[in-house]
């Protein structure tokens, strides 16, 4: 196999001539075999690194720091990556020391070697176009990496919001389908008052709708970037006009209003936006998991549980119990939510662990946030397509629960008083008689009046009650 010799401050290494990464990436591969999740598994992050390098090349050329020929080669190399090429060359582990330096150098080396071939040179002939001197010009890992991270989060959160909307619409379709299915509401897992199954599913839709708004609010936080701050935010080794020029180029490339922070020293060390985004993801996961708990409870049975709804039968549920079918889709979504809630703790500790002018733990923040978002995306699409769309209602069971429940005595309370209602409830509980029959037996209400009070329309909405 053909090789090329590359060197760095540590020494020299023979690098396979088949690969586009170089010596610093190779060392990172040897040093950080940790998570088995490499950059290539996060294509959005690769694309945003390429956008950062492209914008930097354009800005450096405009400022007279990079000649046009090199600029065009770097731009074309970045465009090849943006078109989906060379992902397999981004090989460093997401877990890495060095505050993301290995990720930044992986991008610098791959882009440099693609650009060298575009210019008619061989890989590794860095005297013509260098990973540090040209691709990384006017940058540091400490501004390039977090800028790419924030841009990737913007893309990830945009896609997450779309999937959340997809699930919301699935809930809304069921809300319409079940709008006339009368059922018993419950508090503390005890009978409460009647509602409809449609309102139950509409609640799920409203809950996720509120979270979509929170996700989009959090997405706005990452529009502020620290590109141009270089090492610690002072802008050393960059042109005084570089921040405003590279900001303009990023906007041209992405179409989004990215803005360089007013205080780049603060922006380089502050990871508060990640904590807030992680908190929003935890909120989404917590409420989503609660919804899945409800789905599992409502479908419990089929003979000895609530069995008010049926979930789609996805697979046999037991290796020993014939006929058993489990709520596997809500269960897997629950587990994704548990993971996301735990990842929030990692982000919190990583943010708190920053010291002085730089937080070196952004790689674990990136890993945690990216994984949480990707898993939530997949989980919510799976829940919508493989579960919610196929839910059916057991209308008779829902109705029987209402009319056999002690809970409907609450609807009588304004008409017969609390003491009479409590007495009827107690007798119904002790004897198994229906509230309806006991009210008639005691002559507290006529059959006509009782039927009127206990119609679904009157039990489900506020009513004008005459003064006693």
N, C-alpha and C positions, 0 to 999 in steps of 0.2 A: 504494500500500500504506500502510495506517495505521501510524503510528509513535507512540512515546511518548518523551519526553525524560527521560533519567536522568543523574545526576551522581555523581562521586566526587571524591577529592582531586586527581585529575589534571585533571578538567574535565567537560564535558558531551558526551553522544552521543545520537543518535537511534536508538532500538531498535525493531525491528519489533514491532508489537503482537500478532503471531501467536505469538511465543515467550514462554516462561515464565521463561527466564533473564534476567539483567539486565546491567548495564554491566561489572561485574567479570568475569563469564563471557565477555562479548564481547571484552574486552581480552585475556583468556587465549587465546581462539581465534586472535586475530591474532598473539599472541606465540609460541605453542607449537604450530606446525604441524610436528611432528617425526616421530612414529611412525605416524600415520594410524590409531592405535588409540585410540578415544575411550572415555570412561567408559561410554557406552551399550553397548559391547561386553562389559562386565563386570557383568551384572545383579546378581550376588550382592553386589558392592561397593556398587552403588546401593541395594540393599535394606538393607544394614547401615548405610549413612549415614542412611537414613530411620529406622531403629530407634534410632540414637543421638539424632537430633533429637526423635523422639517421646518417648524416655525423659527427655531434658533438659526438654522442655516440661512433662511430668507432674511431674518433681521441682521445677521452678521454681514451678509452681502450688501444690504442696503446701507449699512454703516461703514462700509469700506474695509471690513476686517477679513472678508473671505472673498476670493476671486469667483467670478461668475461660473467658470468651468467646474470648480469644486462644488459650488452651491447647487448647480443643476444635477450633478452626479448624486449628491446627498438627497436632494428632493426626489429624484427618480428611484433611488434605493428605498426611501421611505414609502413612496407610492406603491412599490412592489409589495411591501409588507402590508400596507393598508388594503391592498387588493386580495389579501389572504395568503400570500406566499411566505415561505421561510419560517413559519411558526415553529417547526421542529428544531430550529436552530436556537430557540430560546429555552435553554436547558438548565438554568440554575434553579435550585430549590427555593420555594417561596420563603422558607425559614432560612435566614442567613444573618450573620453578624455584619457589621459595617454600615448599618443604617441604609441599606439598599444599594451600596456601591457595586456589588456583584451584578445586580439587575441592570444598573445603569451601564456598566462596562459590557455586559452581554449585548445590550442594544447598540452601544457605540461600536463594538467590534464587528457585529453582524452588518450593520449599516455601512461601516467603512469598507468591508470586504466586498459587499455587493457593489458599492460605488466604484471601487477599484476595478472590478470587472467591466463596469459600464465605461470606464475611462480607458479600457484596453490593457490593464495591468493584471498581475497575478495577485491572488490572495496573499496578504502578509507583506506586500510591498508598500509599507506605510510611509516611505519617504515621499510618496506621491499624494497620499491622503491618509491622515493619521486619526485613529479613534479618539485620542485625547485632544490633539491640537486643532482638529477641524470639526469632527462630529460633536465633540463636547465643548466646543469653543463658547466662551462667555457663560459657561454653566458649571455647576457642581452637582454631585449626587444630591446634595442637600436642598437644591431647589428643583432639579429636573425630576427626581423620583417623586416627591410629594405632589408636584404639579400633575404628573401623569396619574398618580393615585387618585387625586381629586377629580380629574377628568374621567377616569374610568368609573369612579363612583357615580358621577353624573349620568353616565350611560347605563350603568347597572340599575340605578334607582329609577330611571326612565322606563326601562324594560319591566322592572318590578311593578310599577304603577299600572302598566298595561295589563299584566297578568292579574293583578288585583281587581281591575275593572272587569276582566273576563269572569272571575269568580263572582263578583257582585251581580253581574247580569244573570248568572246561573241561579243565584238565590232569588233574584227578582222574578224570574220566570216561574219558579216554584211558588212564590208568594201569590202570583196571579192564579196559578193552577189550584192552589189550596185555599183560596180566599173564603170559600163557604164551608170549609171543614171545621165544625165546632169541636173544641177539645178543652180539656181542663188545664189551666195554668198552674204552676207549682212554685212554691217558695220553700226553702229549706228541705226540698224533696218531699214536701207535704202538699196535699190538695190546697189550692188557693181559690181562684175564681176563674170562670170560663174565659176563653179567648178563641181565636181561630188559628189553625195551623199556618194559614197564609201570613198572619201577623207575626208568627214565630220566625218564619223564613224572611219576612221583610225586615225584621230586627237584625238578622244576620247580615242582610244587605246594607243596612244603615251603618252597622258597626264597621264593616270593612270600608264603606264609603268615607267615614270619618278618618280612617287610617290612611286612605289614599291621599287625603289632604295633608296629613302629617308627613308622609313620604315626600310629597312635592315641596313642602316647606323646607324639609331637611336638604333636599337636592339643591336648593338655592344657596346653601351655606358653602358648597364646594366650588362656586363660581369665583370665589376669591382665591388667588394663587400667590405663591411667593417666587415665581420665576423672575430671575434678575437679581436675586439676593445672593447668589452663589454660595459661599461656604457657610456664613453665619447670618447673612442678611445685609452686610455692608456693601455688597456688590463688587468686591475685589475681583480684578482680572476681567471686568466687563466695561463696556462703553457707558458713559453717563446716560445716554439716551436709550440704551438697550431695553430697559424694562417697558417703556411705553411703545417702542417699536415691536418688540416680540409679543406684547399684548395684542397689538393690532393684527399681527400675522396669525396669532392663534384664533382670533375672532374670524378672520377670513377663512381659515382652514376648517373650523368647526361649525360656524354659524351660531355659536353661543356667545353670550356676553361675559366672557372671562375677564376678570379685572385683577391687575396686580395690586397687592395690598399696599396701603399707605405706609405702614411700618413693617419693613421686610425683616427686621431683626425679630420683632414679635411674631410675625407670621411663620418664620422658620422654626420656632420652637413650640408654637401653640398647636396642640392637637385637640382642642375642645370640640371642633366640628365633628371629629370622628366619634367622640363620646356621645354627642347628641344624636348623630345618625344611628349609632349602635343602640341607643335608648329607644329610638323610634322603631327599629327592627325588633327589639324586645317587646315593645308594646304590640306590634303586629302579631308576633308569635304568641304572646300571652292570650290575646283575644281569639286568635285563630284556634289555638288549642282548646280554649273554653268551648268554642263552637263545635269542635270535634267531640268533646266530651258529651255535649248535648245530643249530637247525632247518635252516639253510641247508646246513650240512655234511652232515647226515644225509640230506637230500633231494637232494644233488648228483648230477649225472648228466644224463639218466637212464641212459645206457649206460656212461659213463666215470668215474663218481663212486661214492660209497657207495651211494646209492639204497636205503637201508634203509627210508625212509618216502617217501610221496608227499604233497606239499602240494596243496591245491585249486588247480586251474588257473583263474586269475583273468582273464588277458588274454594276447594274443600278446606275445612277449617281444622281438621284433626287427623292425626295418624292412628287414633284409637277409637274415636267416637264417630260412628257412621252418621252422615246426614248433617253434621255440624258445619255451619258456615259463619265465619267471623267477620267483623267490620274492619277488614284489613286496611282499607284506604284511610279512614279516620285515624286508625292506629299508627300508620306510618307518618301521617301528617303530625300527629302528636309528638312523635319522636324527633322530627325535624324541628319542631318548636322548642323542645327541650334543649336541643343542640344550640339553637340561636340564643336562647336565654343564657346558656352557659358561656357562649362566645362573647356575650356582652361583658361578662366579668373579665375575660382576657383583655378586651379592648380598654376597659377601665384601668386595670393594673398597668398595661403598657403605656397608657397616656400619663398616668401618675408617675411612672418610672423615669420619665424624661428628666434630664439634668442640664442645667445651664442653657447654652445657646442651641441645643439640638436634642431632639428625641430620637434615640437610635433604634427604638423598638417599632418603628412604622412597618417593617415587614410583617410582624405578627398582627398588627392592626389591619393591614391590607388583606392578609390571608383570612382573618376572622370575618371581616366585613364582606369580602368577595364570596366566601363560602356560604355565609349566612344568606346573602341575597340570592345566590344561585339556587340553593336548596329550597328557600321559600318560594321562588319562582316555580320550580318543578313541582313542589308539594301542592301549591295552590292550583296549578293547571291540572294536576292529577286529581285533586279533590273535585274540581268543577266537572271534568270530563268523565271520570270513572265512578263518581259517586253522586254528586248533586243532581246532575242531569237525569239520572235513572231512579231517583227517589220516588216512591209511591206511598199513598196514604191508606191506612186501614180506617176508613171513615166510621164504620159501625163501632169499632173498638173505641175510637175517640169519643163518639157520641155517648156510648154506654158509660164511659168514665164520668162524663159530665152529669148525666141524670141519675147515676147511682152514687154520686159523690156527696159527702157532707158539705163540701165547699160551696155548693150553690145556696146554702142557707144565708150566705153573705148577701145575696141579692134580695132576700126577704127582710133583712135587718131594718131598712128604713120604714117598712110597713108594719111589722109586728113587734119591733123593739129588740134591743140587744138581749134582754133576759129571756124572752120567749125563743129567740133564735138560738141562744146557747143551750137552752133546755132541749130543744128539738135536736140539735147537733149531738148532745150527749146521748139521748135515747136512740138516735139513729146509729151511733157508734156501738152502743151496747146490744141493740136488738137486730141490727142488720136491716131495719126498715128504711125505706126511702124518705128523704126530707119532704118530698112532695106529698106522700101519703100521710105523714105525721101532721103536716100543716092542715090537711083536710080533716083528719080525725079530730083535731083539737078545735076545729071551727074558727080558726084564726083568719082565714081567707076563703072566699068562695072559689069554686073550681075555675070559673071564668077569670077572676082576678089573678089567681095563681098562674093560670096558663099565660095570661098577658105578661105578668112579671117575668116569667121564666122563658119567654121567647128569646131566641138568640139576639135579636136586635136590641132588646131591652137589657140583656145581661152584658152586652159587649160595649155599650156606650154610656156616657153620662146621661142621667135622666133628671128631669124637673121633679123634685120631690115636694109634695105638699107639706106645710108645716103641721106638726102634731099639736 
